[in-house]
């Protein structure tokens, strides 16, 4: 029995469509903006960098998919 657990990153899901990946990136950006308004401490900086890294990975994934039909 398999459980689908969403940890907020579609990069590890090979079945994720390009639109799913884009939606996740947009959600990451919204969270990032909210966090930036809350605080500017060192831990927050780390969290923002992690989100940026996830977005960079997602962009690479989209680029490798090209215009593959969903």
C-alpha atoms as one frame of an Amber mdcrd trajectory, in Angstrom:
protein
   0.000   0.000   0.000   1.413   3.366  -1.015   0.676   6.661   0.644   0.938
   9.891  -1.311   2.466  12.446   1.037   2.735  16.022  -0.184   5.697  17.736
   1.449   5.234  20.911  -0.583   7.678  20.099  -3.353   6.688  18.486  -6.656
  10.312  17.962  -7.723  10.399  14.431  -6.323   7.172  13.403  -8.038   7.822
  12.158 -11.593   4.081  12.197 -12.342   3.720  15.911 -11.625   2.607  17.856
 -14.679   4.204  21.104 -15.783   1.159  22.986 -14.510   1.439  21.282 -11.117
   5.069  22.351 -10.951   4.217  25.940 -11.911   1.407  26.020  -9.335   3.796
  24.811  -6.631   6.330  27.478  -7.579   3.647  30.161  -7.371   2.593  28.866
  -3.956   6.234  28.855  -2.816   6.541  32.473  -3.920   3.395  33.456  -1.991
   4.728  31.769   1.151   8.090  33.420   0.617   6.481  36.870   0.406   4.451
  36.232   3.570   7.540  35.073   5.451   9.484  38.117   4.317   6.806  40.342
   5.873   6.908  38.453   9.172  10.600  38.543  10.012  14.130  39.056   8.754
  16.140  36.795  11.088  18.799  34.270  10.062  16.465  31.286  10.159  14.050
  33.019   7.780  16.902  33.684   5.353  17.656  29.963   5.319  14.003  29.157
   4.634  13.850  31.622   1.754  17.028  30.203   0.235  15.557  26.704   0.438
  12.420  27.881  -1.364  14.545  29.523  -4.057  16.491  26.270  -4.474  13.239
  24.319  -4.884  12.064  26.808  -7.500  15.380  26.509  -9.352  15.017  22.710
  -9.371  11.443  23.031 -10.624  12.541  25.361 -13.434  15.173  22.830 -14.520
  12.501  20.130 -14.513  10.192  22.262 -16.658  13.004  23.041 -19.089  13.839
  19.346 -19.453  10.184  18.549 -20.151  10.024  21.041 -22.993   6.641  21.089
 -24.689   5.746  17.503 -23.856   1.959  17.065 -23.903   0.392  16.394 -20.517
